[in-house]
Amino acid sequence: MALNVLTRKAGPVFFVTINRPEARNAVDRPTAEALAEAFRTFDADDSLKVAILHGAGEHFCAGADLKAVASGDPARGNRIDAEGDGPMGPSRMQLSKPVIAAVSGFCVAGGLELALWCDLRVADETAQFGVFCRRFGVPLIDGGTVRLPRAIGMSRAMDMILTGRAVAAPEALSFGLVNRLTDSGSLLASAEKLALEIATFPQLCMRNDRRSAFDQWGLDENAALRHEFGLGRQTLQSGETVQGATRFTSGTGRHGTFKD
């Protein structure tokens, strides 16, 4: 029997593949558990810098497996508990390193929530986003009502949440829901290129700035500024900044170039 989730390492990049193409990569309980475990592995491995989440075949993820939900089988139905992992698996995890969603085909319902959990979204021209679960009375409980308004603003989020309509890749790009749009034949290559670019940066600085950007949502402005300063001071004290300044004075990275 095929594994529901596949993983592989490619240098500093960790690929996580939802491997249920026959179900448009819909997530049942075993798949959710495997996804959560894969990302725990990623976060704990110091050799890995960036993860890429994608779906096998033509689709990213069609959400929770409603056939498993309808079966009433607790071994197949998604976990429903306020504590611990979310119904889709990693949706409540706060990783220390970035994740990129590589999206083709359907990225809908819980699949949209998984993509929103990721830091960035690279999509190809086949990608379609939507709260398709609207028509079936299935709620957004993996962060969709939280992360979608934060990503694209309340008005556009309400349009998607209330209507459940399909949003094609170009419109999603104009929303800011998609960060990069690529041809269908180069999706994973484009995502990997972006991941490798991120992996080349001084990691403590990047991760601390990332953490501050996430944490500020729950803080007032003064507290957020203090938190940012504390993380920034940690970076300064690490030596990364001095090393970077030394490279700059030797001629590296001047005039906006990212090449040494």
N, C-alpha and C positions, 0 to 999 in steps of 0.2 A: 504494500500500500504506500502511495506517495506521501511524503512529508507535506504537511499543510504550510509550513514556513521553511524556506531555504535561506541559508546564509553563506557568504563567502567574503574573504578578505582580499583586497587588492591594494597592497601597500598600506597607507594610512586610512583607506576608505573601506567601509564595511557595508556590504550590500545585504539588504533584508528583502526577501521576495515572498509575497503572499501567493501561495502555490495552489490555488483552487480555480483554475481557469474554467472548468466545467460549470462552476457556479458564479462566474464573473467575479471571482475572488471575494465572495461574500464570507463573512467571518462568523464561524460558530464558536462554541466555548473552547474546544481544543486549539483552534487557530488563534483565538485571543490569548490563551495562555502561552502558546509558543511565541507569539509576537512580543509579549511582555518579557519573556525569558531572553529572547534574542537581544532586546535593547538593554537589559541588565548586563548581559555579556559585553555588549559594546561599551557601555559606560565604565565598566570595571577594567577594561583592557587599555593600558597606557599606550600601546602601540597604535591604537586606532584614534583618529582625529575627527572624522566626519562620517555619518551614516547616510545611506540612500535607501529609502523605502519605495518599493514599486510592486506592481502586480504582474504575475506571469500571464503571457498571452496578450490579449487586446485591451484589457481593462485594468484600471488601478484597483478599485474596490467598490462593489455595489452595496456596501453597508452590512448590517447584521444579516445572518442567514435566517430569513423568515420561515423557511421550511423547518429549520431546527427549532425555532421558537414555537411554531405551531404544533410540533410533535409532542410537546409536553415532557420530553425526555431531559431530565436535569443534566445528563452527561453531554448533551448536545446544545441545549439552550444557553445563551450568553449569561454570564454571571451578573446578578443584580444585587448589589450590596453597596451601601454608602461608603464603606471602608475598603481599602485595598485596591486592587486593579479595577479598571473600568470595564464595562461590558465588552468593549472592542479591544481590550488588552492594555496597551501602554498609555492610554489617553490621560491618565492622572499622574504619570511619571514626570518628574522634573529632572531632566538629564543635565549633566555638566558640559556636554558637548553637542554641537548642532546636528540636526537631521534634515535632509533634503527629501521632499516627496517628488518622485518622477512620475508624472501623471499622464496616462493615455486612457482613452475610452471613458467609461463611467467612473466618476468620482463623486458618489452620491450618498446621501443619508449618513450612516456611520462611516462610510469611506471618506466623505467630505470632512467629517470630524477628525479622522486620522490625519488627513492632509493638513488641516488647520493646526493640529498638534505639532506638526513639523515646523522648523524655523523658516524654510523657504520652499517654494513650489515651482518646479520646472515642468512645463506641460508641452505636449505636442498638439498638432492641429486637430487631432481626433477627440481631444478631451472635452468632456461635458461635466459640469458641476451642478449640483442641485440637492434640495431637501426633498427628494422623491418619497421619503417616508411620510410626508404630509398626508398623502391620500389614503394611508393605511392605519392612521392613528398611532404610529410609532414615534415616541418623543425623541428629541435630541437630548441625550444624557451622557454624552462623551465630550462635552465641552463646546458643542456647536453654538449654543445661545450665548456663550461667553466669548469665544475666540472669533466668531464670524463678525460681530459688530466691532471688535477691536481691530480686526484686520482690514475691513472695508467700510466702516462707518455704519451708524444705526439705520439710516434710510435705505441703503442698498441691502443691508442685512435683513431688514424687515421685508423688503421685496422678495428675497429668496425664501425666507422662513415662512411667510404667510401664503405665498402662492405655490411654492414647491416647483417652480418652473425651472426648465433647463437653461443653464448659462454656458454658452459655447466658449471655447478657449480665447478668442480675441476679446470678447466682452469681459471675461474674467481677468485678462491682462489689463484692460482699461480700468477695472475696479481696483487693481492691486492685489486681487486674490491670487493671481499668477505673477511670479517674479520674472520668469524667462519663458519665452515661447519659441519652440523649435520645430523643425520638420519631424514627421513621424518616424523616419528612419534613423534619426540621430538623438533620440530622447535620452537614452542611458549614457551615451558618450557626452552629451551636453551636461547632464547632471554630474557625471564623474569629473569633467573638466572644472566645473564650478567647485566641487568638493575638494579637488586637489589645490585649487587656488586658495581656498580657505585654510587648508591644511599646512600651507607654507608659511603662514603668518606666525609671529610669536604667540604661542597658545595661551599662556596665562593671561596676557592682556586681552586677547580676543574673548576668552571665556568670561573674564570678569566684567567686561563691558556688556557682553550678552546677558549675564546674570543680572546686572543692574537694570538693563532695559526691561527684563521680565519682572523683576521685583518691584519696580516703581508703581506698577498698577495698584498694589495694595497699600501704598504709602501716600501721605500728604507731601506737598512739594518740599518742605524743609527736611522731612525725614528721608525723602528720596535723594536729596542732594547730599545729605550726610552719609547715606548708604553708598552712593556713588563714590564719594571721596574716600571712604574706608576701603572699598575694593580697589580704587585707583592707587591708593597709598600702598596696598599690598603688592600691586604690580610694580610700582616704583622701587620698592624695597627688594624685589626679587632679582634685580639686575637686568631684566629684559630691556628696560627703557634705556639704560646706559649703553647696552650692547647695540641697540638700534640707533641711538644717537651717534655712536662711534662709526657705524656703517654709513650713516648719512654724511658725516664729515669727510669720509673717504671717497664720497662721490656716488654711493649707492642710492637709488630711488629718487634722485632729484628730478624736478620738472614733472612730477606726477607719474613717472614710470614705475611699474611694479617689477621690473626685471633688474636682477643684480648685475 
